[in-house]
Amino acid sequence: MARPKTITDQRLLDSAHTVIGRVGPGFTLAQVAAEAGVSVGTVGQRFGSKDGLLRALFTHATAEVDAVMLAAADAEADPVAGLRAAAVATFLSLGDAETAANHLGQLAVDLADEHLRGQLGRHFAVMQERLRHAFDRAAPLLPGAPAPEVAARVLLSLVNGVSIDWSIRPHGRIADRLGQDVDAVLDAWRR
């Protein structure tokens, strides 16, 4: 009989996220294992390789951002506030500027790898769809907004750009910066 897993995939993925934030794309499975308090063999057995770990991390991150954005939008009674909340929630997990810069370094690696770039595309598609759904509820209150698909794409481009700019030139908290820039667009669309 096989021994039951006592170390969850979630624990290993959380550890990988933490380590990437600390050291960037040069992280090792040994660092992830140390963070999780397990052997390197445990991480290797579970994910096969660093690439396998990154693929699993992407799958998890995509499901997580979808749930976080949905919860943020649904927590607001006002549809425009819900759209704002969904947009602001996209990158709150970046943490401080140093952590964000290390995740940005990992983004460069992701873009260079065909499979990871495909997963990143799916990740952004999920974010855009979540923004479109929140926009659909808010659209009657935003008469100056473009068509729903364009509005969602504009908001996704905005939050992606803010996250990169803030990672490079951090001033204040990322949540505040995201909120200010999203508000500028939504206020223009109210007219």
N, C-alpha and C positions, 0 to 999 in steps of 0.2 A: 504494500500500500504506500502511495506517495505521501510524503510529509505535507501537511497543509502550509500554505504560504502565510508567514507571519509578518512579512514586510510587503506592504501594498505597492502596487505600481504608482499610486498617487504619491506616496512618500518619496519614491525614487524620482518622480517627475518634479515634485516640489524642490527636491534637493538639486536637481539639474538646473532648474530655473534660478535658484539662489546662487549656485556656483557660476553660471554664465553671467549673472549680474555682478559678481565679485571679480571674475578674472577675464571675462570676454570669450571670444571664440577659440582661444587656445586651451580651453578647459580639457581636462582628462577624465576618463571614467574613474580613475583612482580618486580624484577630487570629489566627484559625485558620490562615490562609495563612502568616502570619509565623512562627507556632510550628512549622509543618510545613516551612518553608523553600521555599515554592512561591508562585506568583502567585495573586492572588484569582481570576483567571480559571480556574485549575486547579480550585479548590474549587467555584466556581460551575458549571463544566462538568460536574464529577462528580456534584454533588448538586442543582443547579438553583437552590437558594435556601437561606436559613437554615432554613426549615421542612423542606425536603428533607433537609438535613443532620441536623436533630433526629430526623426519622423514621428515617433510616439508623442514627443513633446508638442509638436505642431498640432497633431490631432486633438490632444487634450486642450491646448490653448484655444483652438477654434471653437470647441464645444463650450469652453469656459467664457470666452468673450461673448458668444451668443447668449448664454444664460445671464451674464452680468448686464448686458445691454437691454435685454428684455425686462429684467427685474427693475432696472433703473427707470425705463420708460413707464412701466406699469405702476410704479410707486407714486407717480404724479397724476393728480386728478386733471390738471390742465394739459391738453395735448401738446401745446408748444413747449411747456416745461418738461414734458415727457420726452419729446424729441431732443431737447437740449441735454437732458440727463443721459439719454442713450449715447449721444455724441461725446459727452465729457467722460463717460465711463470707459471709453475705448482703450485708453492708455494709462489708467490710474495705477496699474500694476508695475509701471516702470520704476517707481521709487524715486530715489534721489538722482541728481545729475550724473554722478559717477556710474551708478548702476545702469542708468539709461544709456550712457555712452557705451558701456560694455555690451548691452543688448543691441545697440546700433551696430557695433562691430560684428556681432553674430549675424545681423541682417545682411551685411556685405557677403558673408560666407553663404548664407541662404540664397542670395541672388545669383551667386556663381555656380550653384549646383542645380542642375535641371529639375531633379525630383523635388528638392526643397523649394525651388522657385514655384513649381506647380502647387505645392501645398500652401505657400504664401498667397498665391493667387486665389485659391479656394478660401483661405482665411479672410482675405479682403472681400471676396464675394459674399461671404456670410455677414460680414460687418455692413456692407452696402445694403444687403437685403434687410437687415434689421433696421437700418436707418430709413430705408424706403417704407417699411411697415409703420414705423413711428411717424414718418412724414405723412403718410396717408391719413392718419388720425388728425394731424395738425393742419393739413392743407387748407381747410375752409377758413382758418384763422390767419393764413399767410397768403393774401391775394397777390403779392408781388413775386411769389416764388416761381421758379421754372417748373417744368413737368416733373412728376415724381421721380423718375429714373435719373434725371439730370440733377435734381435737388439732392438725392442720396449720394450721387457721385461727387458733387461739389462738397458736401459735408465730409465725406470720407477723405477726399483730397485735402481738405482743410485740417482735419485732425491728424492725418499722416504727416503733413507738412509741419504742423505745430510740434508734434512729437519729435521730429528730427531737429527742428530749429531749437527747441528747448533743450534737447540733449547736448547740442553744441554750445548754445549760449543761454544757460539757465539763469533765469531771473524769477524769483519767487517760486511758488509751487506750480507744478504742471497742471493741477486741477484748475487753479485760478486762470492760468494762461489759456487753457482749452476753453473755459467758460467765457472769458472775455472775447475770444475770437469767434466762437460759435454765436455768442450774443450779437456781435456786429453783423453777422450774416442774417440771423433770424430777425433782427430789428429792421434790416433793409427789406426783408421779404414781407413784413407786416404792412408795408405801404402799398 
